[in-house]
Amino acid sequence: MFAFTKPGDAAGQEFARSLGAVWAGGADEPPPQVMDAAILFAPAGELVPQALRGLRKGGTVVCAGIHMSNIPEFPYDILWGERCIRSIANLTRRDGEEFLAIAPRAGVRTEVECFPLAAANEALERLRSGRLRGAAVLVNQPD
């Protein structure tokens, strides 16, 4: 598994390696070898052409955000060869459940930090400033 971070984010790249990535680099770098698939979690449409460039023919880019900025124009040759772009809207709840069931067997590890719903602004600020390790999860705690 390869992980791409913001360019120059050495801490994020080290974190990705600590979770099992065999390579981690900036989103402005090519992968060390051609990929079968790429999942974009960043809501940045400009990453779609970069991800397509790193795919083998027949590979898939999955845009995993609910919202994403516009995908810029790109040359047809990076889509040619039956490469595919999918959004999460094309995935079903069952797809998610099946993925979560096999993820640990595939070596996927995660790290989360929980915040009470009342601390949503703090979670967002820590995310924006890069002071969050892993994913933030908002939990509704009973009174």
ABEGO torsion letter per residue (X at the ends): XBBBBBBGBAAAAAAAAAAGBABBBBAABBBABBBABBBBABABAAAAAAAAAABBBGBBBBBABABBBBBBBBBAAAABGGBBBBBAAABBAAAAAAAAAAAAAAGBBBBBBBBBAAAAAAAAAAAAAGABBEBBBBBBBBX
